[in-house]
């Protein structure tokens, strides 16, 4: 088949195409993935009994705000990385800013605290399970986001895989906030970030083979 | 001054192609065909410059890039420069080809090259050149028949549905998935 024949084949009955495919696909996949993560959380864990009381604490909202801003940065990243030739612009800054802010707060908290309390602020009471639980909760989101991405056209597959993982991890962490008893910045800034990075690293490693088109 | 005029000419061309594509995305198949035709010439020049050492691969890669542009046309954002979108696709396909070739060359015993030395370049090229018809024939009926009826014979979706006994949505999905499967087979065959 020569190239002109191919062009005829492609153009014949090509028909209209819906716009905003990336936004539509990610809306659907994030909704399904979040529902999956919630269901998984409710079956494996439970909502912290003092959630209503926690919701009055600024530290709780600091944690939620931190994770939520990573979700938003991750969303921008996956949408842009799914379109050939789209620029990242300030997306890396949007990803780094909440991290740096949380680390700055963590350092301040540690400096201000009594030396004997510092280890407790860092390890909390759940450091052994926190990253793993976030990674587990991220699985349904990860699958859904990769499905959406696979139907689009990422031209930088490793970076796209990383962002998909980061988005899934951040959504999982957001869901995990409903269960997690920890509030201190040194804990959040390390163990939460570690949990979010697990799917991000998996995404980076799998990106090239899974997202090929 | 000359540079400005050249850039203006280039921008005008890009703008024209962009309008053709946007028309095509809205359902104007004739505009879409002109778009693909003109794009193929740009793709050929772009890829020929970058594949100077592999001239036999150029046309295959032009075809592969055209299929990719078609399959991924829903990812074009109207506000985005067309050249950035098309170049990113062409470059992705180019890198993919080079990676595939590197893998194949690693697997082949370098000593075998001696035996190939006297085979003429032309016949080698003819053998290496991929035939899309053949790849199309290998597709399962649920993909192949919708493509043949609506894309090669130019029948409407309704007519194709009547002839094959498939539903209209199955025809549409068959065309869409079939072209994706075709792209996947091209990747596998090289």
Contacts between the chains, C-beta under 8 A, distances in Angstrom:
chain1	res1	chain2	res2	distance
A	1	B	63	7.9
A	1	B	131	6.6
A	1	B	132	4.0
A	1	B	133	5.0
A	1	B	136	7.7
A	3	B	40	5.7
A	3	B	59	6.5
A	3	B	62	6.0
A	3	B	63	5.7
A	3	B	66	7.2
A	4	B	37	7.5
A	6	B	63	5.4
A	6	B	66	6.1
A	6	B	67	7.4
A	6	B	132	6.3
A	7	B	33	6.4
A	7	B	36	4.5
A	7	B	37	5.6
A	7	B	40	6.4
A	7	B	66	6.7
A	8	B	33	7.0
A	9	B	147	7.5
A	9	B	151	4.7
A	9	B	152	6.1
A	10	B	36	6.0
A	10	B	66	6.5
A	10	B	67	7.1
A	10	B	70	4.5
A	10	B	151	7.5
A	10	B	179	7.7
A	11	B	24	7.7
A	11	B	29	5.5
A	11	B	30	7.9
A	11	B	32	4.9
A	11	B	33	3.6
A	11	B	36	5.8
A	12	B	29	6.9
A	12	B	150	6.9
A	12	B	151	4.9
A	12	B	152	7.6
A	12	B	154	5.4
A	13	B	29	6.8
A	13	B	150	4.7
A	13	B	151	6.4
A	13	B	154	7.1
A	13	B	156	7.2
A	13	B	157	7.1
A	13	B	175	7.7
A	14	B	24	6.6
A	14	B	29	5.1
A	14	B	32	5.3
A	14	B	70	7.5
A	15	B	27	5.7
A	15	B	29	7.2
A	16	B	25	6.7
A	16	B	26	5.6
A	16	B	27	3.5
A	17	B	25	4.8
A	17	B	73	5.9
A	17	B	74	4.9
A	18	B	74	6.8
A	19	B	25	7.4
A	19	B	74	8.0
A	19	B	78	7.2
A	21	B	74	4.1
A	21	B	75	6.3
A	22	B	75	6.6
A	82	B	75	6.6
A	83	B	75	4.8
A	83	B	76	7.7
A	83	B	77	6.0
A	83	B	80	7.2
A	83	B	85	7.3
A	84	B	72	6.9
A	84	B	75	6.4
A	84	B	84	7.8
A	84	B	85	5.2
A	84	B	86	7.9
A	84	B	88	3.5
A	84	B	89	4.8
A	84	B	92	6.8
A	85	B	80	6.6
A	85	B	81	7.4
A	85	B	84	3.5
A	85	B	85	4.3
A	85	B	86	7.6
A	85	B	87	6.4
A	85	B	88	3.6
A	85	B	89	7.7
A	86	B	77	7.0
A	86	B	80	6.4
A	86	B	84	7.8
A	87	B	84	8.0
A	152	B	72	7.4
A	152	B	74	7.9
A	152	B	75	5.3
A	153	B	68	7.6
A	153	B	72	4.0
A	153	B	75	4.7
A	153	B	89	7.0
A	153	B	92	7.9
A	155	B	88	4.8
A	155	B	89	7.0
A	155	B	91	7.2
A	155	B	92	4.3
A	212	B	96	7.5
A	212	B	187	7.3
A	213	B	68	7.3
A	213	B	71	7.6
A	213	B	72	7.3
A	213	B	183	7.1
